[in-house]
Amino acid sequence: MRAVLVLCTALGLLLAAAPALAQSDRPTVECRSRDGHDNNRTQHTLTVDPSSPSTLWLGVEYGGVFRSLNGGEAWARADTGITGYNDTRTGERCIQEMGRIVVDPLNPNHVLMSRIDSPGTITMTISENAGVWQTTNGGVSWAQIIKPGMNASGSAATALAPGGAIYHGVNNNQA
């Protein structure tokens, strides 16, 4: 129970204290749900590093990606390179609809994060931020690994096999 309390307390603190970085070249959106019920949800994004159980990853909708190296006692933002939209209210960057975070069991610096967004390809507005994002340096920087023309409409169905094969489910029956 203590671990849950620490995680919830840390989550509240990091959301209040961590400023989101604005991206001036991005479109603006109101970065909150229409009904206000799913702000800051984490769903399937809390992940424990299998090679180092004190290292945790957490994706917070509208908040960003965070990493803890001490079992949730302290958290640091770890989402440089992941694109989002600028919030019309604050001008800060928000990252919407995170699906799952997966840590490579053979290389803890290799982490995947799936985004769930509107159906389409990354060349289309709104879908451009979707798909699968990857860091190979423990969250220092991220890159989108889905290619133009591929269906970016993602889901939480993301897996990383030993040896590096990436599996990612898509929505809307598009290849």
C-alpha positions as CSV (number, residue, x, y, z in Angstrom):
1,M,0.0,0.0,0.0
2,R,2.9,2.3,0.7
3,A,4.2,2.0,-2.9
4,V,0.8,3.0,-4.2
5,L,0.6,6.0,-1.9
6,V,4.2,7.0,-2.9
7,L,3.3,6.7,-6.6
8,C,0.1,8.7,-6.3
9,T,1.8,11.4,-4.3
10,A,4.7,11.6,-6.7
11,L,2.4,11.7,-9.6
12,G,0.5,14.6,-8.2
13,L,3.7,16.5,-7.4
14,L,5.3,15.9,-10.8
15,L,2.2,17.1,-12.6
16,A,2.0,20.2,-10.6
17,A,5.8,21.0,-10.7
18,A,6.9,19.8,-14.2
19,P,6.4,22.5,-16.8
20,A,5.6,21.2,-20.2
21,L,7.8,22.5,-23.0
22,A,6.1,24.6,-25.6
23,Q,6.6,23.7,-29.3
24,S,6.0,26.9,-31.2
25,D,5.6,25.2,-34.6
26,R,2.8,22.9,-33.5
27,P,-1.0,23.4,-33.9
28,T,-2.9,24.3,-30.8
29,V,-5.6,22.3,-29.1
30,E,-7.3,22.5,-25.7
31,C,-5.4,19.8,-23.8
32,R,-8.1,18.3,-21.7
33,S,-10.9,15.9,-22.3
34,R,-14.3,17.2,-23.4
35,D,-16.0,15.9,-20.3
36,G,-13.0,16.4,-17.9
37,H,-13.0,12.8,-16.7
38,D,-9.9,11.5,-18.3
39,N,-7.3,14.2,-17.7
40,N,-4.0,12.9,-16.4
41,R,-5.0,9.2,-16.9
42,T,-2.2,6.7,-17.0
43,Q,-4.1,3.5,-18.1
44,H,-1.5,1.0,-19.4
45,T,1.6,3.2,-19.1
46,L,3.0,2.4,-15.7
47,T,5.9,0.1,-16.4
48,V,8.6,-1.5,-14.3
49,D,12.0,-2.0,-15.8
50,P,12.4,-5.8,-15.7
51,S,16.2,-5.5,-15.2
52,S,16.0,-2.9,-12.5
53,P,12.7,-3.0,-10.5
54,S,13.4,0.4,-8.9
55,T,13.2,2.0,-12.4
56,L,9.6,3.0,-13.3
57,W,8.2,4.6,-16.4
58,L,4.8,6.5,-16.5
59,G,3.0,8.2,-19.3
60,V,0.5,10.8,-18.1
61,E,-2.1,11.9,-20.6
62,Y,-1.7,15.6,-21.2
63,G,1.3,15.6,-18.9
64,G,4.1,13.7,-20.6
65,V,6.4,10.8,-20.0
66,F,8.2,10.5,-16.6
67,R,10.9,8.1,-15.2
68,S,11.7,7.3,-11.6
69,L,15.0,5.6,-10.7
70,N,14.1,5.0,-7.0
71,G,10.8,3.2,-7.0
72,G,8.6,6.2,-7.4
73,E,10.1,8.4,-4.7
74,A,11.1,11.0,-7.3
75,W,10.2,11.5,-10.9
76,A,11.9,13.3,-13.8
77,R,10.4,14.2,-17.2
78,A,11.7,12.0,-19.9
79,D,9.9,12.9,-23.2
80,T,12.2,15.1,-25.2
81,G,11.4,14.6,-28.9
82,I,7.9,13.3,-28.5
83,T,5.7,15.7,-30.3
84,G,2.4,17.0,-29.0
85,Y,0.2,20.1,-29.4
86,N,0.4,23.4,-27.7
87,D,-2.4,23.9,-25.2
88,T,-4.6,26.8,-26.2
89,R,-5.0,27.8,-22.5
90,T,-1.4,27.6,-21.4
91,G,0.8,27.4,-24.5
92,E,2.5,24.4,-22.9
93,R,3.1,21.1,-24.8
94,C,0.7,18.3,-24.1
95,I,1.0,14.7,-25.2
96,Q,-2.4,13.1,-25.6
97,E,-3.6,9.5,-25.7
98,M,-0.7,7.3,-24.6
99,G,-1.3,3.6,-25.0
100,R,1.5,1.6,-23.5
101,I,5.2,1.8,-22.4
102,V,7.4,-1.2,-22.9
103,V,10.9,-1.7,-21.6
104,D,13.3,-4.0,-23.5
105,P,14.1,-6.8,-21.1
106,L,17.7,-7.1,-22.6
107,N,18.4,-3.4,-22.8
108,P,16.8,-1.0,-20.3
109,N,17.8,2.0,-22.4
110,H,15.5,0.8,-25.2
111,V,11.9,1.8,-24.4
112,L,8.8,2.0,-26.6
113,M,5.8,4.1,-26.1
114,S,2.6,3.7,-28.2
115,R,0.3,6.6,-28.9
116,I,-3.4,6.2,-29.6
117,D,-4.7,8.9,-31.9
118,S,-7.1,9.5,-34.7
119,P,-7.1,7.0,-37.6
120,G,-4.8,7.9,-40.5
121,T,-1.2,8.2,-41.4
122,I,1.5,10.4,-39.8
123,T,1.1,12.8,-42.7
124,M,-2.4,13.7,-41.6
125,T,-3.3,16.3,-38.9
126,I,-3.9,14.7,-35.5
127,S,-2.6,11.3,-36.5
128,E,0.9,12.8,-37.0
129,N,1.8,12.3,-33.4
130,A,0.5,8.7,-33.2
131,G,2.1,5.3,-33.7
132,V,5.2,4.1,-31.9
133,W,7.9,6.2,-30.3
134,Q,11.3,4.8,-29.3
135,T,14.2,5.8,-27.1
136,T,17.5,4.0,-27.2
137,N,19.1,6.2,-24.5
138,G,16.9,5.7,-21.5
139,G,14.5,8.6,-22.3
140,V,17.0,11.3,-23.1
141,S,15.5,11.6,-26.5
142,W,12.7,9.9,-28.5
143,A,11.9,9.3,-32.2
144,Q,8.8,8.3,-33.9
145,I,9.5,4.9,-35.7
146,I,6.3,4.6,-37.8
147,K,6.9,5.5,-41.4
148,P,4.8,7.8,-43.7
149,G,2.0,5.9,-45.3
150,M,1.6,3.4,-42.5
151,N,-1.5,3.3,-40.4
152,A,-0.7,5.4,-37.3
153,S,-4.0,4.7,-35.5
154,G,-2.5,2.9,-32.6
155,S,-3.6,1.0,-29.6
156,A,-2.2,-0.3,-26.3
157,A,-1.3,-3.5,-28.1
158,T,2.5,-3.0,-28.2
159,A,5.1,-5.6,-27.5
160,L,8.9,-5.9,-27.8
161,A,10.3,-9.4,-28.3
162,P,13.8,-10.4,-27.1
163,G,16.1,-9.6,-30.0
164,G,14.3,-6.4,-30.9
165,A,11.2,-7.3,-33.0
166,I,8.5,-4.7,-32.4
167,Y,4.8,-5.7,-32.6
168,H,2.1,-3.0,-32.6
169,G,-1.6,-3.3,-33.2
170,V,-3.5,-0.8,-35.2
171,N,-7.1,0.3,-35.3
172,N,-9.5,0.6,-38.3
173,N,-8.3,-2.4,-40.3
174,Q,-5.8,-0.4,-42.3
175,A,-2.3,-1.7,-43.0
